Amino acid sequence: MKLHITHGHIIDPANQIDAVHDLYIAEGIVVGLDDAPADFTADQTIDASGLLITPGLVDLSTRLGASNQNQTVSIASETQAAIHGGITTVCLPPDASPLIDSPAAVDLIEGQAHRAHAAKVHTIGALTQGLNGELLSEMLALKQAGCLGVSNGLNPIQNTLVLRRAMEYAATLDLTLFIHAADPWLQSQGCVHEGIVSSRLGLGGIPEATETIAIARDISLIEQTGVSAHFHNISSGKTLAMITEAQQRGVNITADVSINHLHLTEHDIGNYDSLCHVMPPLRTTRDRDQLQQGIADGSITAISAHHQPLDNDAKLGPFADTLPGISGLETLLPLSLKLADDGAFSRLQAIASLTYNPAQILGIDAGHLSTGSIADLCLINPKAMVSCDPKQFVSAGKNSPFGGWHFDHQVIATMINGRIVYPEG
């Protein structure tokens, strides 16, 4: 199949392209920009006038819901949601179902993803057996099975000696360590940021020290062991400052932030809006602004959905008793470009944080439209003017606080391996 996409505005940060070009695709591969290869005859021509063309988005952390949820969430449902949002590659953390602690689990997930015929799925293997933080997992076997890194998911490793040995083992295997930094004792008694909102609502607070204490320990061990590490979903300005300082010292670390923390603050909780119950919690306006600046100056490498689809019942009841999480695959792109339109950072930086940068963190060849690359891309209408309606999400989770928000950008087509997977047919 040979495709010719004409007059589209291509945004490809990896190649510093931000202009109108023609794109040529043959047998799932990008074969030319503006100039067609010799003897190229298109089987199909797509007029992309007025549309943006970007590499397919790469999401670093896509969860399939909470383990105690009785719902219809599956790899099939969420990879379909991904392609509706222009996401062509998702990465599952180890605390998936099944738990990714054996090659058999990796094979099972890859089989389910293949049958879904939607977004590509990669896996992060368990750092410790059963994620219990005691015995190291068989990291070599997980790497050989296809895992792109290791993590203990949301389960903290309390024993510093175990963590050090895990880092040393990961370093010898050249595996990236993915970390959710949180002190379990400081986090266990709260559900919102410790501050004026927690005091007003009478809810248990989670101080930013929950994150900074854990980050300080982890950076010290990362520097000592030489492991390549990535911090997931940082939430405070102080955390960002610690990561930036370590990066300037040459410590091999990167970080991402959820799109939710780039838009929302503790004040969006209002009167106990459980749709804004996330972990780590939404923090202050100052924190949000500092995180946006982190994207602008490159200290934060990627923006992620940190997708957590939940049943409606999971968000009912007293705020503290509801489950944290937001269904974010289908709002990741428009929310990111909304920030670019508002001047928080450039459009090129936004797309880089969603495509090439996360692909580099994972160590995969994706997120760019270089000649010879796999043709994973999406077409975006930048003047769509649509209203977000979570009830219409393809994801099995409709839990989003962005209902009623107006977006200018809407994905109208997603292509994987040169094949249009959304819309179908």
Buried (B, 14 or more C-beta within 10 A) or exposed (E): EBBBBBBBBBBBBBBEBBEBBBBBBBEBBBBBBEEBEEEBEBEEEBEBEEBBBBBBBBBBBBBBBBEEBEBEBBBBBBBBBBBBBBBBBBBBBBBBBEBBBBBEBBEBBBEBBEEBBBBBBBBBBBBBBEBEBEEBBBBEBBBEBBBBBBBBBBBBBEEEEBBBEBBBBBBEEEBBBBBBBBBBEBBEEBBBBBBEBBEEBEBBBBBBBBBBBBBBBBBBBBBEBBBBBBBBBBBBBBBBBBBBEBBEEEBBBBBBBBBBBBBBBBBBBEEBEBBBBBBBBBBBEEBBBBBBBBBBEBBBBBBBBBBBBBBEEBBEEEBBEBBBBBBBBBBBBBBBBBBBEEEBBBBBBBBBBBBBBBBBBBEBEBBBBBEEBBBBBBBBBBEBEEEBEBEEBBBBBBBBBBBEBEBBBBBBBBBBBBBBBBEEE
